[in-house]
């Protein structure tokens, strides 16, 4: 049987590992900045910072909200800046959804729906949200589906030559919409559809206030193991007192 000292050592060691394990920083941005016509929060962008050279992005649009797609040339669907990246602004993109490894699925059998693009010359954006350096560009390769969104996720990562963090995104470009000023971090060309009518145009995402640090799943697992070991140790101590 495992003695109490060993249980205590396991518990302490596991909790120490959990405390030292990587803790991700997460920030959420909401698509709530737009000109007349759109209503409500049109979606969100969740950015996860692991303290490395890579940032993870998860863009999910609300129900009945879609990226505006086009047949033919690539179209700016989603764009942002990285002013805190430093002198070397070139990044690489790794897109995990909707592009499936080895090709797309469903309405996109050839894959390649979204592609990442980066330049340091303010090439990307549309309408009142322009002059951004990085974009997810989109092209409907199926020729049959002119939208993507409605609860679907666009997930991708961006990797730079130097460390990337939430702060690398900056506070966003200052935009005045409807007489109010916003620091817009992300832009997107979206459609909001209801009753067969779709409104189309650029929409901006601004930061939402959330807790600064969120432990990664491995950290939670280690901490749970530690608490379990402590619980077992306390049960054995209680049982020892009962039988004494």
N, C-alpha and C positions, 0 to 999 in steps of 0.2 A: 504493500500500500504506500501511496505517496505521503511522505511525512509533511508536517506543517511548515518546516523550514524551506523545503523544496517548493511547496505551493506558494509561499510568500515570495521566494526568489523569482518564480515564474511570473507572478502577478506584477511584482515591481519591474521586472525586466520588460514585460509586455507593455505596461503603461509608459515606461520610459521610451520604448521604441515608438509607441503611438504619439508621444509628445514630440519626438524628434523627427517623425516621418513628415514628408512633404505636405504642406497645407496650401491648398489652392486659394487664390483670390478670385472672386467672381464679381462681375458687375453686369447689371441688366439695364438695357436701354429700350425705351418704348417709342413706337412710331405714333407720335401724337402732334407733330408739327406739320401743318399742311394748309393750303389755301382753300377757299370756299368750296364746299361740296362734300368732302369726306366727313365721316362722323365716327367718334369713338377712338379707342386704341386699336390701331390696325395690325399690331403684331409686336414682336420683341426681338432683341438681339442679346444673347447671353455670351459674354466673353469670359473665358477662363484663363487665368494666368498661373502657370505652374512654376514660375521662377526660372525659366529657361529661355532659349532663343525662340520659342514657339508660343503663339497665342491660339486658342481654340475658339471658334465662332459657331454659334447655333442660332440661325435665323428662322423663326417660325411665325407665319402670318395667321391672322385671325380668320374665323369662318367667313367665307364669301369675299376674301381678299386674296389677290393673286399678283404675281409678278407680271408686268407687261412684257410679252414676248413678241418676236417678229420672225417671219420667214425671211431668209436671205442673210444679210450681214449680222455680225454680233452687235448686241444692243446692251447698253449699260443698264443693269437691273438693280445693282446694289453697289454702293461706293463709300469710301472712307479715306482718312488720312492717317499717317503715322509720323507726326512731327517730332516725336521723341526718339525716333530710331537712330538719329545721328547722321554722320556724313554718308555712310553707305546705305542708301535707301532701297536697294534692290531686295526683293523678298521672293520666296517660292511658295506656291500654293499646293495644298493637298486636299482635294475635295472628296469627301466620303459619302455625301448624299446631296442630290438624288442619283449621282453617277455611281453605278455599281461596278465593282472590279470585273474587268473582262467585258464590259459593255453594259448598257442600260437595260431596263426592264419595262414591261407594260407599254406605254405610249412612246417610250424612248429606247427602242431596241438597239440602237447603235451607240448609246451612251453619249457623253460629251455635251450634255445640256448646258452646263455652266463651265466657264473657263475663267481663270484668274488672270488679271493683267496689272502690271505695275510700271509706273514711270514717275519721274520727279518733275513733271511739267504741267501739272494741273489739267490733265486731259479729260477727266471723267466727271460725270454729273450732268444734270439737266435742269432747265428752268431756273427757279430761284436757288436751287442747290447745285452749284457748279464749282469747278476749280478744285477737284479732289484728285489725289495721286494714285489711288488703288481702286480696283473695281472687280466685281464678279460680272462677267459679260455672258449673255445668254442668247441662244438661238434654238428655235424649235426645229429639231432635226426630223421629227416624225411627219411634219407637214399636216398634222391633223389636230394637234392640241395646242391652243393658243394661250395657255395659262399654266402656272404652277404655283401652288400655295394652298389656301383653304385648309390650314392645319398641318400641311406638309413641312418638313424641315429641310433647310439648306444648311448643311454642316461642312465646315472646312477649317483648315489650320493655315496659319501664315508663319513662316520661319525666316528670320533675318540672320545676318552675319554676326550680329551682336545681340545681347539679351533684350528681350521684349517684355513689356509689362503693361498693365492697364494704363499706367501713366504715359506709355508710348503713344496712345491714341490721342492724347491731349484733351482739352476741354471742348473741342469742337469749334466750328466756324460760327461766327455771330450772324444770325439771321433775324430780320424783323418781319413778322407775319401777323396780320390783323392788329397792328399797333403794338404787339408785344415782341420783346427781344428774347431769343433763344440761342443757346450754344448747341448747335446741331453736330453730332459726332458721326452719324451715319445717314445716308440718303438712299432712297429706292424709288424706282418707277413702278407704281402699284395701281391695281384696279380694284375698286370696291363695287361689287355687283349685288343688286337687289331688284327683284321683280323685272328681270330681263333687261335692266338698265345698268350700265357700268360706268362709273366715274373713273377717269384716268389722269394721272399726273404724278409729279414728284412729291415724296413724303419724307420728312426728317425724323430721326430718332434721337431722343435726348435721354440723359442718365436718369435712372430711377434709384431712389435711396434704398439700399439694402445693406445687410451686415457685410463688413469688409472681408472677413476671412471665413472660409468654409472648408472643413477637413475633407481630404480626398477619401474615397471608399476604403482604400487600404488602411488609412489611419483609423477610421471607424472600426474596422475589423480588429485591428490590434487592440484598441481600447476595450472593445466588447470582450475579447479574450481575457484581458487583464481583469476586468470587473468580474468575469465568470470565475477566474481563479481565486479572487478574493472572496467571492461568495462561497466557494467550496471550502476554503480555509475556515471561514466563520462557521459554516455548518459543522465541520469536524470539531471545532473548538466547543460548540454548543453541545454536540453529542457527547464529547468527553466529559463535560460538566454534569450532564444528566446521569451518566453511568458511574460517576465517581462515588 
